[in-house]
């Protein structure tokens, strides 16, 4: 099989898709508990509380595999904003974190989007996959991002009013397809009002006419946004997609969407457009395999 350089080692490719589960859904409370521990690791700068790690655990930071002890967790951060969704079907979570200071009160600007994936059999964690933006990233200003994100309403949606997983996936894919497919623009379920938080730039002003169509691509013949990884939570009408923006020097990217009554209401983006090329071995054309083996010993624990 031929591979091209993009940004992630081939060994990690299988971790992008959920493991096959013999059960119908994973326990939401357990997934939430690990998400809490993950956030606490950022707050303390310590990995000692991250337990139930699979033997063949993979850590991705900005689409590169590395040792977790050499990543963002070396810093104790004051989390100013946290938003987490839970996917009980694919046994995963997504957390958006906004940081302006470290634990000592010194400037530490970050906006982080993280997907965590669990083995459905024993809930051991086999992948932590982060997009970490900071000064120099696309339209970055964590203070402004915090201001805008804090005003939004991502509350629980009444059960009878929830959109399906399929509808959320179709909306996210249509939006991300706009860069290489002009017809995708009409397939996006645009809502009014809808606001997009792109880095630290906000398309809304609190009006009922606010639109997410501001600034959408007019060149629809660009390279695709590829290698998409999804976390979907119908309870909150939300779907997270981590991907590679090939047309922006293979930039790591995070898009999260909120739908209400079948229409887009909020979009959040994190893009490392000024990061340069990201080398990784990914297949030229073959899709990622649909099945992966159960990964490892649930008693494993990350070293501090």
N, C-alpha and C positions, 0 to 999 in steps of 0.2 A: 504493500500500500504506500502511495506517495503522500508526503506531508509537506505543508508549507509553513513558514514562520509567521506566527500571528501574536501569540502571547501567553499560552498556558501549556504546560507539559502534557504529553499525551496520556500519561498515567492518571491525570486528574480529570480527563474528559468524561470517564464513566461516572464520576461523582456529580455531574451536572444534572442528571435526570434522577427522579426518585427511584428508590429500590422497590421491587415488587413486593406487595404485602399480601399475606394470607388473611388478614383481618380487614374489616370494612373501613375503620377509621382509627387514627391514633388519638391518644388521650390529650385533650386540649390543656388540661391543668399541668400535665407533665412537660409539655412543650413550652408552656408559659414559664414554668419554673426554671427550665434551662435558659430561656431568654433572659430571665431575671439574673441568673448567675453570670451570663455573658456580659450584661451591662455592668454588673458589680466588678467584673474583671477589669473593665475600662476604668472604673472609678478608683480602684485600688492599685492598678498597675501590676496586678498579680494574677497568675493563672491557677492558684492553689485551690480555688473553689470550683473549677471546671472538672466535674467528674463524669463517669459513664461515657468515656471516650473510646471509640472503636479502635481496634488494633491497627487497621490500615487507614488511619485518620489522615485527611488532607486539609491543608490550610492554604487558601488563596487570598492574596491581598493585591488588589488592582490587577487581577487576571494573571498573577504570577504565583507559582508554588514557592513556598519558603518555610523555614522553621517558624512556628508561631511565636517562639521566644525572641525572634528578631524583628517582629512586626510592631504594630501600633500599640500592643499591650505593654510595651516597656515604659509607657507613660501613664501616670495616674491623672485622670481627667475629670473635671466637673461637668457632668452631663446636664446641660441647660434644658434640653427638650428630648423626649423619647416617645416614639410611636412604634408599636409592635402589632403585627398581624400574625395569625396562626392558620396554618393549612393542615387540617386534620386528615385530609385525604392523602396528600403527598408527604405527610409527616415532616413538616418544615415550618420555619418561622422567618419573618423578615422584620428587622428593626431599623428605623431611621433615628440617628442620633445627631444632635446639633451641640457643638462645643465651642465656647469662646475663651475659656480659661482652663488651666490645669488645676489640680487639687490644691496647689499652693497659691492660687490666685493670679498666676502669671499668664500672659496671653498664650493661648493655645487654640488657634482657630481650626476647627475640623467640622465637616459634615460627612457622616459615615452611613452607608447603606449596607446591611449585612443579612445574608441568607444563611440559615443553619439547617442542615439536613440530618435526619435521624433514621437509623435502622428501624423499620416498622416492627420487627420481631421483639427487640429488647430496648428500643429507644436510645441505643448508644449513638453518639454523634460521629458521623463519618466525614462531614464536610462543614467547615466554616469558610464562607466566601464573602469577602468584603470589598466594597468600593470606598476608598478613603480619599476624600478631597480636602485640599488645604489651599493656602495662598498660592496663586498661580493657576489654579484650576479654572474651568470655564465659568465666567461670571461669578467668581467666588467672593463672598463676604458673609461669614457665618453670623455676624450680628444682625444683618438685614434678613438673612434666611430665618433666623430665630424669630424676629419680629413678625414676619408674614405667616410663618407656620403656626405660631401661637394663636393666631386669630381664626384659624379654620376649625370646622366642626366635622370630625371623623368619628362620630359616635355610632353606637350599635344601630343597625337598621332592623326595623320590625320584620319578623319572619315572613309575613305574607307579602312584603314589598321588596324582598331581596332578588337581585339578579342571579342568574345561574353561573356556575363556573365556566360553562361554555361561552356565555355572553361576555363575561369579563375577559376571557382569553381572546375572543374575536376582536373586542374593542382594542385591547393592548396591541395585538398583532397588526391590526389595520393602521393604528397610529404609527407604529414603528416601521411599517412598510412604506410610508409616504415618501421616504428618501429615494426609493428605487421603483416606485409604482404609483403613478399619478392617480389611477383609479381608486387607490386605497383611501384617498381624501374623502370621497363620498361614502365610503364604507365605515368611517369613524362615526360613532353615535354622539355627535357634538351636542353638548348641553348648553343651556342659557338660563342662569349664569354658569360660567365655568372659568376657573382661573388656573394658570400654570405658574408654578414656582420653578423657574429655570435658573439653577444656581441661586443667585440672590435677586434675580429680576422677576418682578411680579406683573402678570398681565391684567390683574384686576384692580378695581378701585372701590369695590363695595357696591357696585351698581347692578341692577337686575339684567343689564345688557352685557355684563362682562363676558369675554369670549376667550377660549383657548386656541382659537384659530389664528390669533395674532402671531406673526412670525413663522408660520409653518413653511416647510421647504417649498420653493418654487422650482428648483431643479430636482426633478424626479427621476433622474437617470444616474444617480450616484450609487456607490457601492452599498450593499445592504447592511443592516444592523443585525449581526449574526450571533450564533452560539447563545441563544436566549435561554435563560433559566428562570422558572416561574415559581412564585409562591402566591396562592390564592386563598382569600378569606371572604366567603360570601356573607358572613355575619356583619362585616363592615364594608361590604361592597368594594373591596380593595384587591388589587393584584400588583405584585412586584415583579419586575423583569430586570435581571442583570444581563448585559450583553456586551458585544464589541461594536463600536461605531467604526466600521472599516474606512469610511470616507473621511474620518478625522484621525488619520495616522493610527488606526486601530486602538482608539481611546477606550479605556474601561468606562462603562456607563451603567447607571441605575435609573430606571423609570418606575414610578409607582402611580397607579391610577385609582381614583375613587369614582364609582358609578352610583347614581341615585335614579331610580325609576327608569332604568334603561338608558340613561344619558350620562356622559362624563361630567363630573362636578369639579374635581381637583386633579391636577397632574403635578408631580414633583420630579425633578431631574437632578442627577449628580453626574457630571461628565469631566473626565480628566483630559480635556482636549489639548492641553499644552504639555502632555507627558511624553511626546515623541513616540517612536515605534515601539511596539510591545511584541517581543519575540516569543513564539510558542509553537508547539507542534500540534496542529489540528488537521483533520482530514480535509482534502480538497473538496470533495463532494458527498462523501458518504455520511449519512446521519449518524448520530451517536446511537449505540446499541440500546435496545429497549430494556434489557435486563442486566442486573448486576448481582454479584454474589453478596451474601450477608457478610458484613465486614467486622470480624474480630471479636475480641473479648470485652464484654460490657464492663468489666471491672477495671479496665485501663484508666489511667488518670494522667493528665498533663503535668509535666514537671514545671515547677515554679521557675 
